[in-house]
Amino acid sequence: MKVYLRITLLVFGKASPYLIRGLYRSLTGNKEARIKEFLEGTKIWAEDVLKITKTQLIVFNEISVPEKGHMIFLNHVNEMDFPYDCYVIRKPFLANQVIKKAWFAYWWMVAMGSQVFDNSKAMSVAVSVKNLIEGLKTTSYIVYPEGKNTYSEEILPLKKGMVKIAFDQKIPVFVALKSGVTTYQNYQKGNVVGYMGLGVHDPTDFSSWEEFQTYLNNLMQSKKQELDVMTEAERIKLSKV
């Protein structure tokens, strides 16, 4: 709740210029410009968190996110990683219904081009998939394929839903990972959060969605261990300065 309260304060504080310009673009019917303003505004949230926690954000390799037509699979830890994901990946989200409880965070996410995927019943899933396909014509979406907050550095088995949609609809998947968010539980300041890009993976290279799921699971879990080691090494180095 503290995270959401701070986001609300930022919306009407440091991020207010982006809010005002975004609302103006919305009123004038310029959707692309509106999305750009609200995406730019998300940087303010990340910069605020980095400043108050004295966190160092490291991108260990080039993360060249495809402009459109891709799902971006990224591990999800807790509410703290949202501003970092916005800062590094800079794309709208394909979120689940839980985000609607987040007040202004939800409103801002929608304003920056995000979609809420409703899987409550067959009809709503069909509509959500249709909206996804339409949206992919102009952008790529961040997806949390584990399906929930993990509250750990461990990659949980990927849920069937998004993997199967990517396979069935032949949507290529760009994979990225992050590490270090859980260190806030032990160290209030001087943390390091690391990101790594793992490139694009084409579902048409696999014979079934189950095979694609297993491949992505193994890839994300193995590379996450490498990223954890690099991120922790940087944190220890920073603590000695």
C-alpha positions as MATLAB code, in Angstrom:
seq = 'MKVYLRITLLVFGKASPYLIRGLYRSLTGNKEARIKEFLEGTKIWAEDVLKITKTQLIVFNEISVPEKGHMIFLNHVNEMDFPYDCYVIRKPFLANQVIKKAWFAYWWMVAMGSQVFDNSKAMSVAVSVKNLIEGLKTTSYIVYPEGKNTYSEEILPLKKGMVKIAFDQKIPVFVALKSGVTTYQNYQKGNVVGYMGLGVHDPTDFSSWEEFQTYLNNLMQSKKQELDVMTEAERIKLSKV';
ca = [
       0.000    0.000    0.000;
       2.928    2.364    0.719;
       4.188    1.810   -2.813;
       0.806    2.729   -4.303;
       0.534    5.796   -2.041;
       3.935    7.016   -3.170;
       2.963    6.463   -6.811;
      -0.153    8.583   -6.234;
       1.955   11.386   -4.752;
       4.359   11.211   -7.688;
       1.519   11.355  -10.210;
       0.457   14.727   -8.817;
       4.018   15.838   -8.053;
       7.147   15.203  -10.106;
       5.264   13.330  -12.818;
       2.537   15.957  -13.173;
       4.050   17.571  -16.334;
       3.732   14.218  -18.116;
       0.238   13.817  -16.689;
      -0.851   17.216  -18.009;
       0.701   16.715  -21.443;
      -0.697   13.196  -21.616;
      -4.201   14.395  -20.807;
      -3.895   17.117  -23.426;
      -2.783   14.578  -26.047;
      -5.722   12.399  -25.062;
      -8.204   15.254  -25.432;
      -6.810   16.116  -28.862;
      -7.131   12.497  -29.976;
      -3.402   11.886  -30.455;
      -3.158    8.370  -29.012;
       0.479    7.727  -29.918;
       1.614   11.006  -28.356;
      -0.473   10.282  -25.232;
       1.155    6.877  -24.779;
       4.608    8.385  -25.282;
       4.019   11.018  -22.579;
       2.784    8.503  -20.028;
       5.620    6.091  -20.829;
       8.098    8.923  -20.275;
       6.382    9.686  -16.984;
       7.088    6.204  -15.642;
      10.808    7.079  -15.583;
      10.044    9.487  -12.747;
       8.806    6.633  -10.555;
      11.948    4.585  -11.118;
      14.270    7.529  -10.582;
      12.479    8.306   -7.321;
      12.891    4.744   -6.023;
      16.534    4.636   -7.092;
      17.216    7.914   -5.286;
      15.546    7.182   -1.961;
      17.018    3.664   -1.741;
      20.440    4.580   -3.186;
      20.065    1.718   -5.625;
      22.323    1.136   -8.590;
      20.531   -0.134  -11.678;
      22.698   -2.163  -14.065;
      21.746   -3.472  -17.488;
      24.373   -6.163  -18.099;
      23.848   -6.450  -21.844;
      21.981   -4.650  -24.585;
      18.230   -5.050  -24.237;
      16.901   -4.315  -27.708;
      13.174   -4.677  -27.187;
      11.256   -5.111  -30.472;
       9.109   -2.063  -31.142;
       5.977   -4.076  -31.932;
       4.541   -7.535  -32.475;
       6.194   -9.277  -29.528;
       5.396  -10.470  -26.041;
       8.134   -9.539  -23.573;
       8.441  -12.286  -20.945;
       9.893  -10.938  -17.693;
      10.050  -12.411  -14.200;
       7.898  -10.718  -11.551;
       8.958  -10.349   -7.904;
       6.736   -7.793   -6.162;
       5.305   -4.294   -6.478;
       8.809   -2.786   -6.222;
       9.857   -4.045   -9.635;
       7.137   -2.243  -11.588;
       8.963    1.130  -11.819;
      12.216   -0.597  -12.801;
      10.481   -2.581  -15.530;
       8.998    0.659  -16.846;
      12.418    2.318  -16.759;
      14.409   -0.443  -18.474;
      11.912   -2.047  -20.844;
       9.776    1.036  -21.540;
       6.773   -0.803  -22.922;
       3.119   -1.170  -21.880;
       1.985   -4.199  -19.900;
      -0.374   -7.067  -20.476;
      -1.604   -7.222  -16.897;
      -4.079   -9.355  -14.992;
      -7.182   -8.127  -13.154;
      -5.332   -7.559   -9.861;
      -3.815   -4.329  -11.174;
      -7.269   -2.704  -11.036;
      -6.854   -2.461   -7.254;
      -3.835   -0.196   -7.679;
      -5.748    3.089   -8.100;
      -3.695    5.588  -10.079;
      -1.083    2.988  -11.007;
      -3.784    1.116  -12.937;
      -5.090    4.292  -14.557;
      -1.570    5.349  -15.581;
      -0.825    1.874  -16.980;
      -3.906    2.025  -19.182;
      -3.004    5.554  -20.268;
       0.455    4.344  -21.357;
      -1.137    1.724  -23.604;
      -1.343   -1.294  -21.288;
      -4.115   -3.861  -21.491;
      -5.828   -5.910  -18.804;
      -6.172   -9.551  -19.791;
      -9.465  -10.899  -18.456;
      -9.346  -14.700  -18.083;
     -12.427  -15.006  -15.897;
     -14.440  -16.841  -18.572;
     -14.134  -18.180  -22.105;
     -15.786  -15.184  -23.763;
     -13.628  -12.643  -21.938;
     -10.479  -14.600  -22.861;
     -11.481  -14.522  -26.522;
     -12.012  -10.754  -26.361;
      -8.703  -10.243  -24.542;
      -6.815  -12.281  -27.144;
      -8.463  -10.268  -29.922;
      -7.437   -7.017  -28.217;
      -3.917   -8.342  -27.754;
      -3.523   -9.200  -31.432;
      -4.806   -5.762  -32.395;
      -2.478   -4.025  -29.947;
       0.558   -5.932  -31.189;
       0.190   -4.170  -34.528;
       1.620   -1.035  -32.925;
       3.543   -2.140  -29.809;
       4.987   -5.005  -27.765;
       3.717   -5.905  -24.284;
       5.479   -6.814  -21.053;
       4.070  -10.093  -19.738;
       4.707  -11.776  -16.382;
       4.465  -15.448  -17.443;
       4.760  -16.810  -13.897;
       1.274  -15.406  -13.386;
       1.819  -13.745   -9.994;
       4.251  -12.033   -7.642;
       6.865  -14.579   -6.598;
       8.366  -12.588   -3.692;
      11.619  -14.432   -4.362;
      14.513  -14.526   -6.799;
      13.444  -17.958   -7.962;
      11.805  -18.315  -11.385;
       8.558  -20.217  -10.876;
       7.237  -22.597  -13.559;
       5.648  -20.540  -16.325;
       1.878  -20.707  -16.468;
       0.209  -22.297  -19.452;
      -1.875  -19.261  -20.466;
       0.531  -16.764  -22.015;
       2.872  -19.421  -23.392;
      -0.001  -21.166  -25.167;
      -1.369  -17.897  -26.558;
       2.080  -17.032  -27.915;
       2.344  -20.489  -29.486;
      -1.184  -20.612  -30.910;
      -1.043  -17.059  -32.293;
       2.587  -17.412  -33.469;
       3.691  -14.404  -31.394;
       7.492  -14.225  -30.963;
       8.687  -13.798  -27.387;
      11.474  -11.489  -26.245;
      12.835  -12.704  -22.901;
      14.385  -10.497  -20.217;
      15.311  -11.110  -16.583;
      15.907   -9.023  -13.491;
      17.652   -9.759  -10.200;
      18.168   -8.075   -6.847;
      14.694   -6.784   -6.004;
      14.397   -9.057   -2.945;
      17.582   -7.608   -1.422;
      15.429   -4.738   -0.168;
      14.177   -7.176    2.461;
      17.696   -7.287    3.948;
      19.322   -4.039    2.875;
      17.284   -0.868    2.887;
      19.900    1.062    0.927;
      22.852    0.364   -1.350;
      21.165   -2.342   -3.403;
      21.905   -3.347   -6.975;
      19.166   -4.364   -9.403;
      20.409   -6.067  -12.547;
      18.740   -6.734  -15.895;
      19.681   -9.063  -18.737;
      18.157   -9.512  -22.185;
      17.894  -13.010  -23.668;
      16.749  -12.157  -27.168;
      13.792  -13.229  -29.300;
      12.447  -16.776  -29.325;
      10.080  -17.946  -32.058;
       7.274  -20.345  -31.066;
       7.153  -21.692  -34.615;
      10.485  -23.382  -33.905;
       8.681  -25.757  -31.530;
       6.250  -28.584  -32.208;
       3.933  -27.888  -29.248;
       3.220  -25.229  -26.666;
       4.427  -27.654  -23.975;
       7.810  -27.898  -25.681;
       7.959  -24.116  -25.960;
       7.035  -23.787  -22.278;
       9.758  -26.217  -21.186;
      12.337  -24.424  -23.292;
      11.460  -20.999  -21.865;
      11.379  -22.369  -18.312;
      14.844  -23.859  -18.637;
      16.235  -20.760  -20.328;
      14.905  -18.325  -17.741;
      15.870  -20.456  -14.751;
      19.428  -21.133  -15.899;
      20.160  -17.564  -16.989;
      18.578  -16.173  -13.817;
      21.198  -17.994  -11.763;
      23.944  -16.348  -13.818;
      22.320  -12.942  -13.417;
      21.966  -13.447   -9.645;
      25.707  -14.076   -9.304;
      26.651  -10.999  -11.334;
      24.170   -8.758   -9.513;
      25.248   -9.880   -6.049;
      28.912   -9.386   -6.963;
      28.142   -5.793   -7.915;
      26.197   -5.246   -4.690;
      29.106   -6.491   -2.578;
      31.502   -4.299   -4.548;
      29.255   -1.282   -3.984;
      29.008   -1.977   -0.231;
      32.803   -1.747    0.092;
      33.064    1.661   -1.523;
];
